[in-house]
Structure formats: C-alpha cells, structure tokens
Amino acid sequence: MSNRTSKRVSEFEDVHIVTDDIPYETLYRVKLFFESEIDQFMREIGYGDPERYTDENGWRTIRKGSAIGMVGITIEEKSVVLHAHAFVMQLPSDRDLIVPLMRELLEINATIPNESRFGINGSYIIAGITKSITKFEEDLVPYAIHNVMSLADDFDDYLIAKYGGTSKSRG
C-alpha cells in the first residue's frame, strides 16, 4: 500500500502525491488558505473582524450560545490539521460523578451522527474535531465549526445541571 494522500492545490483540484514530497512552503500556503476559510465563516456569522478574535498563534475564539470554542490550523508531520474544540464544562470535583459522566459521554459519542466527539482536555470536558486535511472538502471549515459549537451548546447546560460542574478544587 503506498503512502498517498490528496491535497488541494491552488487551482482547487484534487491531486495524489506522496506526502513526504510536500514542501513546507506548500503546507504553509494550505494552512493560510484554511485560516482564511475560518475568517470567512466568522464574518458570515457576524464576526466583523476575525483578527480581533485571533491569538498570537492563529487560534480563533468563537461563541455559539453558551459555548466558547477555539479553532485553528496546524502543520503536523507533513500534513495540515484542522482543530475545532469547544469547552463544555469543568470536570466535577465530586469523584463519584466522574464515572457516570464518562459513561454518559461515551454513550453520546456512540450516537452522534457526525465527526464531533466529546473528550477531555486537562480538567475540562470538550467537544471537538481534529481532522487531517488530505484533500479539499467543500464547506469543511463551516461544517466542523458548526458541528463542534452546536454539540457543546446543545449539551453544556444539561451536563452542568446533571453533574454539577466543580464546586471544590480537584485533588
């Protein structure tokens, strides 16, 4: 089996190439293209100047309802990767709530009809998508951001109410 993937070229055509042969400059241009896609989506949903919501590493902060998320594009091991993550809640301090919460999140993950999933990042439950961009997919950026932010916004109030968030320090 060969190590081939697809990537979007400046003419927006799919081509197959050996990933080891992709120059960093090309990956960087693809990264910039998808960052501009994020900015365009942000403008379409009401963020007049996406640069105001962009940190020094290029991560954009976005909000939907009560959910706050981060979206970014990175270059990792000769590929460009889309990351979209939204904070859902802090892990509960009551250790008796951790196992039921994890079980419920796994059950939800098994039934979600898209690529968004719940996970843990540090002491937070997050909703997220991490996707290697190996070929051009129309509307990939809006699809990923919308699904992650909707998942977080749809479940955060319910999960916080049921599992109580954190009222004391985790030890």
Backbone as CSV, one residue per row, in Angstrom:
resi,resn,N_x,N_y,N_z,CA_x,CA_y,CA_z,C_x,C_y,C_z
1,MET,0.858,-1.169,0.000,0.000,0.000,0.000,0.900,1.226,0.000
2,SER,0.673,2.146,-0.877,1.507,3.345,-0.949,1.024,4.383,0.048
3,ASN,1.931,5.296,0.382,1.614,6.381,1.306,1.193,7.599,0.498
4,ARG,-0.018,7.580,-0.020,-0.508,8.668,-0.858,-1.722,9.309,-0.208
5,THR,-1.797,10.615,-0.367,-2.964,11.350,0.099,-3.310,12.389,-0.942
6,SER,-4.459,13.013,-0.770,-4.863,14.091,-1.659,-4.662,15.408,-0.960
7,LYS,-4.397,16.442,-1.720,-4.334,17.788,-1.170,-4.923,18.737,-2.183
8,ARG,-5.345,19.883,-1.699,-5.930,20.889,-2.578,-4.806,21.786,-3.063
9,VAL,-4.720,21.967,-4.371,-3.718,22.838,-4.935,-4.355,24.178,-5.247
10,SER,-3.551,25.127,-5.690,-4.076,26.474,-5.884,-5.253,26.508,-6.854
11,GLU,-5.331,25.588,-7.779,-6.461,25.543,-8.706,-7.641,24.795,-8.096
12,PHE,-7.509,24.353,-6.836,-8.560,23.668,-6.096,-8.986,22.371,-6.764
13,GLU,-7.998,21.634,-7.217,-8.234,20.322,-7.792,-7.625,19.293,-6.860
14,ASP,-8.206,18.110,-6.832,-7.603,17.029,-6.057,-6.488,16.400,-6.876
15,VAL,-5.339,16.208,-6.245,-4.230,15.506,-6.865,-3.680,14.543,-5.833
16,HIS,-3.096,13.466,-6.285,-2.484,12.491,-5.393,-0.982,12.689,-5.441
17,ILE,-0.391,12.807,-4.262,1.047,12.978,-4.177,1.560,12.191,-2.979
18,VAL,2.836,11.897,-2.979,3.460,11.264,-1.827,3.659,12.355,-0.790
19,THR,3.119,12.140,0.428,3.140,13.202,1.432,4.545,13.620,1.822
20,ASP,5.515,12.724,1.754,6.883,13.089,2.112,7.469,14.128,1.154
21,ASP,6.885,14.268,-0.021,7.405,15.198,-1.013,6.798,16.592,-0.922
22,ILE,5.895,16.832,0.023,5.262,18.143,0.115,6.215,19.115,0.786
23,PRO,6.610,20.163,0.086,7.474,21.152,0.728,6.713,21.910,1.814
24,TYR,7.430,22.328,2.839,6.809,23.059,3.932,6.088,24.295,3.415
25,GLU,6.627,24.959,2.419,6.009,26.165,1.871,4.599,25.877,1.341
26,THR,4.423,24.711,0.728,3.105,24.331,0.225,2.152,24.081,1.383
27,LEU,2.618,23.357,2.387,1.788,23.128,3.570,1.397,24.453,4.214
28,TYR,2.336,25.377,4.266,2.053,26.674,4.865,0.988,27.436,4.061
29,ARG,1.063,27.361,2.737,0.032,28.016,1.909,-1.338,27.381,2.127
30,VAL,-1.382,26.063,2.258,-2.647,25.376,2.541,-3.168,25.820,3.911
31,LYS,-2.281,25.920,4.884,-2.662,26.399,6.217,-3.270,27.797,6.125
32,LEU,-2.618,28.693,5.405,-3.134,30.057,5.262,-4.488,30.072,4.558
33,PHE,-4.642,29.212,3.553,-5.923,29.139,2.861,-7.037,28.750,3.830
34,PHE,-6.815,27.712,4.632,-7.866,27.272,5.548,-8.075,28.252,6.691
35,GLU,-7.051,28.981,7.090,-7.259,30.051,8.066,-8.154,31.137,7.473
36,SER,-7.981,31.421,6.191,-8.860,32.413,5.559,-10.287,31.880,5.456
37,GLU,-10.456,30.574,5.310,-11.788,29.962,5.319,-12.452,30.139,6.693
38,ILE,-11.674,29.979,7.760,-12.204,30.205,9.109,-12.657,31.650,9.244
39,ASP,-11.799,32.582,8.804,-12.137,34.003,8.895,-13.398,34.328,8.095
40,GLN,-13.522,33.748,6.904,-14.710,33.987,6.082,-15.957,33.480,6.789
41,PHE,-15.881,32.292,7.367,-17.023,31.748,8.099,-17.374,32.657,9.278
42,MET,-16.360,33.124,9.987,-16.616,34.004,11.122,-17.322,35.284,10.672
43,ARG,-16.908,35.846,9.538,-17.589,37.038,9.014,-19.047,36.734,8.688
44,GLU,-19.285,35.559,8.097,-20.644,35.175,7.707,-21.579,35.018,8.905
45,ILE,-21.034,34.685,10.074,-21.893,34.504,11.249,-21.845,35.715,12.180
46,GLY,-21.274,36.819,11.694,-21.388,38.056,12.447,-20.144,38.596,13.121
47,TYR,-19.010,37.952,12.953,-17.764,38.487,13.499,-17.169,39.423,12.448
48,GLY,-17.350,40.727,12.645,-16.919,41.704,11.655,-15.443,41.647,11.335
49,ASP,-14.603,41.518,12.342,-13.155,41.492,12.162,-12.582,40.286,12.896
50,PRO,-12.448,39.137,12.224,-11.953,37.933,12.884,-10.578,38.100,13.535
51,GLU,-9.791,39.038,13.036,-8.466,39.245,13.623,-8.559,39.629,15.102
52,ARG,-9.636,40.303,15.482,-9.828,40.683,16.890,-10.008,39.465,17.786
53,TYR,-10.382,38.340,17.197,-10.636,37.109,17.952,-9.553,36.065,17.711
54,THR,-8.413,36.501,17.191,-7.313,35.600,16.837,-6.132,35.856,17.761
55,ASP,-5.607,34.796,18.377,-4.463,34.977,19.277,-3.152,34.967,18.494
56,GLU,-2.052,35.102,19.211,-0.733,35.206,18.572,-0.318,33.939,17.838
57,ASN,-0.967,32.806,18.118,-0.660,31.546,17.433,-1.639,31.218,16.313
58,GLY,-2.559,32.140,16.025,-3.501,31.937,14.932,-4.791,31.240,15.313
59,TRP,-5.002,30.960,16.585,-6.235,30.322,17.041,-7.330,31.366,17.156
60,ARG,-8.489,31.045,16.605,-9.641,31.940,16.657,-10.578,31.499,17.780
61,THR,-11.102,32.461,18.530,-12.099,32.198,19.563,-13.469,32.481,18.975
62,ILE,-14.391,31.574,19.209,-15.724,31.706,18.636,-16.748,31.302,19.690
63,ARG,-17.931,31.877,19.608,-19.000,31.588,20.580,-20.274,31.226,19.835
64,LYS,-20.980,30.242,20.403,-22.340,29.928,19.947,-23.155,29.659,21.193
65,GLY,-24.146,30.487,21.431,-24.937,30.345,22.642,-24.048,30.453,23.856
66,SER,-24.100,29.439,24.724,-23.269,29.447,25.927,-21.910,28.786,25.712
67,ALA,-21.657,28.266,24.524,-20.407,27.558,24.250,-19.339,28.507,23.701
68,ILE,-18.131,28.343,24.206,-16.971,29.095,23.723,-15.973,28.088,23.176
69,GLY,-15.483,28.336,21.968,-14.576,27.392,21.343,-13.354,28.050,20.745
70,MET,-12.437,27.205,20.314,-11.208,27.617,19.652,-11.082,26.832,18.353
71,VAL,-10.663,27.535,17.302,-10.470,26.902,16.005,-9.093,27.286,15.497
72,GLY,-8.356,26.308,15.001,-7.032,26.603,14.476,-6.595,25.582,13.446
73,ILE,-5.593,25.978,12.690,-4.998,25.113,11.672,-3.522,24.966,12.037
74,THR,-3.041,23.734,12.069,-1.634,23.495,12.372,-1.003,22.650,11.268
75,ILE,0.307,22.644,11.255,1.066,21.757,10.371,1.724,20.727,11.278
76,GLU,1.380,19.466,11.057,1.883,18.377,11.892,2.311,17.220,11.009
77,GLU,3.543,16.825,11.144,4.067,15.664,10.425,3.680,15.649,8.954
78,LYS,4.027,16.679,8.283,3.818,16.781,6.834,2.352,16.798,6.427
79,SER,1.468,17.267,7.313,0.078,17.442,6.935,-0.495,18.670,7.633
80,VAL,-1.579,19.169,7.086,-2.273,20.316,7.648,-3.474,19.764,8.417
81,VAL,-3.663,20.257,9.655,-4.681,19.694,10.537,-5.624,20.802,11.010
82,LEU,-6.913,20.542,10.889,-7.955,21.431,11.396,-8.322,20.979,12.804
83,HIS,-8.321,21.928,13.741,-8.738,21.666,15.120,-9.907,22.589,15.433
84,ALA,-10.995,22.043,15.920,-12.117,22.834,16.407,-12.548,22.209,17.727
85,HIS,-12.435,22.981,18.810,-12.760,22.486,20.144,-13.589,23.526,20.872
86,ALA,-14.550,23.061,21.646,-15.376,23.954,22.457,-15.440,23.420,23.884
87,PHE,-15.355,24.316,24.832,-15.438,23.941,26.237,-16.893,23.644,26.585
88,VAL,-17.107,22.517,27.269,-18.446,22.113,27.673,-18.624,22.362,29.169
89,MET,-17.684,21.855,29.968,-17.760,22.046,31.413,-16.447,21.611,32.047
90,GLN,-16.236,22.066,33.263,-15.110,21.590,34.040,-15.471,20.229,34.610
91,LEU,-14.486,19.343,34.733,-14.763,18.049,35.347,-15.289,18.269,36.758
92,PRO,-16.256,17.464,37.199,-16.780,17.642,38.546,-15.715,17.322,39.602
93,SER,-15.777,18.042,40.707,-14.838,17.783,41.805,-15.257,16.551,42.590
94,ASP,-16.519,16.204,42.545,-17.028,15.024,43.234,-16.651,13.795,42.414
95,ARG,-15.709,13.043,42.904,-15.203,11.885,42.155,-16.295,10.851,41.859
96,ASP,-17.348,10.815,42.662,-18.448,9.879,42.421,-19.223,10.221,41.146
97,LEU,-19.046,11.435,40.637,-19.742,11.839,39.413,-18.923,11.557,38.142
98,ILE,-17.631,11.321,38.288,-16.750,11.156,37.124,-17.153,9.943,36.285
99,VAL,-17.301,8.776,36.899,-17.608,7.563,36.127,-18.964,7.676,35.425
100,PRO,-20.030,8.119,36.116,-21.300,8.263,35.385,-21.219,9.292,34.257
101,LEU,-20.475,10.374,34.473,-20.301,11.379,33.417,-19.568,10.774,32.227
102,MET,-18.477,10.067,32.466,-17.716,9.453,31.367,-18.571,8.430,30.619
103,ARG,-19.344,7.660,31.357,-20.216,6.681,30.708,-21.232,7.379,29.804
104,GLU,-21.856,8.438,30.310,-22.844,9.146,29.502,-22.198,9.771,28.268
105,LEU,-21.005,10.336,28.423,-20.321,10.931,27.266,-19.978,9.869,26.223
106,LEU,-19.542,8.684,26.662,-19.262,7.599,25.711,-20.531,7.148,24.995
107,GLU,-21.638,7.082,25.729,-22.909,6.707,25.100,-23.344,7.757,24.082
108,ILE,-23.161,9.022,24.414,-23.494,10.090,23.469,-22.583,10.008,22.249
109,ASN,-21.281,9.817,22.474,-20.329,9.711,21.357,-20.721,8.614,20.379
110,ALA,-21.275,7.526,20.904,-21.642,6.390,20.053,-22.842,6.690,19.165
111,THR,-23.587,7.742,19.484,-24.804,8.020,18.710,-24.756,9.324,17.938
112,ILE,-23.697,10.099,18.094,-23.608,11.375,17.374,-23.430,11.082,15.891
113,PRO,-24.263,11.673,15.021,-24.222,11.328,13.600,-23.178,12.087,12.781
114,ASN,-22.233,12.760,13.426,-21.186,13.453,12.670,-19.847,13.215,13.351
115,GLU,-18.827,13.923,12.932,-17.481,13.669,13.434,-17.162,14.323,14.771
116,SER,-18.002,15.198,15.269,-17.768,15.827,16.568,-17.854,14.773,17.665
117,ARG,-16.993,14.917,18.643,-16.978,13.983,19.765,-16.655,14.738,21.041
118,PHE,-17.065,14.145,22.177,-16.661,14.659,23.477,-15.326,14.058,23.857
119,GLY,-14.552,14.815,24.597,-13.273,14.349,25.095,-12.891,15.132,26.336
120,ILE,-11.685,14.878,26.812,-11.161,15.583,27.977,-9.894,16.303,27.560
121,ASN,-9.780,17.547,28.003,-8.561,18.331,27.812,-8.243,18.956,29.159
122,GLY,-7.227,18.425,29.825,-6.903,18.906,31.166,-8.039,18.583,32.111
123,SER,-8.601,19.597,32.731,-9.701,19.385,33.669,-11.046,19.789,33.054
124,TYR,-11.133,19.783,31.729,-12.364,20.182,31.035,-12.890,19.080,30.133
125,ILE,-14.209,19.008,30.052,-14.881,18.230,29.014,-14.974,19.167,27.815
126,ILE,-14.591,18.679,26.646,-14.661,19.482,25.427,-15.446,18.717,24.365
127,ALA,-15.959,19.458,23.414,-16.471,18.879,22.177,-15.424,19.219,21.128
128,GLY,-15.161,18.330,20.201,-14.122,18.661,19.247,-14.076,17.798,18.009
129,ILE,-13.358,18.344,17.042,-12.972,17.639,15.815,-11.502,17.974,15.590
130,THR,-10.719,16.955,15.310,-9.353,17.140,14.842,-9.276,16.352,13.551
131,LYS,-9.025,17.051,12.448,-9.125,16.408,11.134,-7.919,16.779,10.283
132,SER,-7.198,15.776,9.829,-6.110,15.995,8.890,-6.721,16.341,7.534
133,ILE,-6.267,17.421,6.954,-6.802,17.870,5.670,-5.941,17.244,4.575
134,THR,-6.457,16.163,3.996,-5.706,15.447,2.968,-6.245,15.712,1.571
135,LYS,-7.436,16.312,1.505,-7.999,16.700,0.220,-9.001,17.818,0.469
136,PHE,-9.336,18.536,-0.550,-10.297,19.615,-0.401,-11.685,19.026,-0.225
137,GLU,-12.364,19.490,0.800,-13.765,19.125,1.018,-14.543,20.424,1.111
138,GLU,-15.467,20.618,0.210,-16.298,21.825,0.204,-16.953,22.000,1.560
139,ASP,-16.880,23.184,2.095,-17.528,23.546,3.366,-16.984,22.795,4.572
140,LEU,-15.762,22.262,4.514,-15.175,21.557,5.645,-15.109,22.458,6.877
141,VAL,-14.631,23.675,6.716,-14.449,24.577,7.856,-15.786,24.935,8.500
142,PRO,-16.776,25.447,7.748,-18.041,25.742,8.414,-18.701,24.513,9.018
143,TYR,-18.597,23.380,8.348,-19.164,22.127,8.853,-18.555,21.770,10.206
144,ALA,-17.229,21.789,10.283,-16.544,21.406,11.521,-16.865,22.373,12.652
145,ILE,-16.771,23.662,12.384,-17.029,24.651,13.433,-18.479,24.555,13.897
146,HIS,-19.409,24.519,12.968,-20.820,24.450,13.324,-21.129,23.216,14.167
147,ASN,-20.624,22.060,13.768,-20.924,20.830,14.493,-20.340,20.826,15.897
148,VAL,-19.105,21.283,16.038,-18.484,21.315,17.358,-19.205,22.296,18.271
149,MET,-19.447,23.500,17.767,-20.080,24.512,18.605,-21.517,24.121,18.953
150,SER,-22.234,23.511,18.014,-23.605,23.066,18.287,-23.620,21.950,19.324
151,LEU,-22.696,20.999,19.200,-22.627,19.904,20.167,-22.391,20.453,21.573
152,ALA,-21.424,21.353,21.702,-21.132,21.931,23.019,-22.321,22.718,23.541
153,ASP,-22.902,23.547,22.695,-24.022,24.383,23.122,-25.258,23.543,23.460
154,ASP,-25.486,22.460,22.723,-26.646,21.608,22.967,-26.547,20.838,24.284
155,PHE,-25.322,20.522,24.722,-25.157,19.657,25.889,-24.597,20.341,27.127
156,ASP,-24.004,21.521,27.016,-23.320,22.082,28.185,-24.264,22.342,29.352
157,ASP,-25.386,22.990,29.132,-26.308,23.289,30.232,-26.827,22.004,30.888
158,TYR,-27.181,21.029,30.069,-27.674,19.738,30.584,-26.608,19.053,31.442
159,LEU,-25.371,18.956,30.932,-24.322,18.246,31.659,-23.935,18.976,32.944
160,ILE,-23.877,20.295,32.887,-23.552,21.061,34.096,-24.650,20.878,35.140
161,ALA,-25.894,20.926,34.717,-27.001,20.745,35.662,-26.974,19.338,36.278
162,LYS,-26.679,18.339,35.472,-26.714,16.958,35.952,-25.498,16.589,36.795
163,TYR,-24.309,17.066,36.383,-23.083,16.644,37.054,-22.451,17.733,37.915
164,GLY,-23.096,18.893,37.969,-22.733,19.906,38.948,-21.496,20.718,38.711
165,GLY,-20.829,20.550,37.585,-19.631,21.352,37.402,-18.642,21.078,38.507
166,THR,-17.956,22.091,38.980,-16.971,21.931,40.025,-17.230,22.952,41.108
167,SER,-17.416,22.475,42.323,-17.636,23.388,43.441,-16.450,23.423,44.387
168,LYS,-15.511,22.499,44.230,-14.307,22.498,45.074,-13.123,22.096,44.206
169,SER,-11.945,22.325,44.702,-10.737,22.006,43.934,-10.610,20.511,43.719
170,ARG,-10.134,20.141,42.547,-9.883,18.731,42.278,-8.562,18.376,42.922
171,GLY,-8.492,17.236,43.555,-7.268,16.856,44.254,-6.641,15.614,43.745
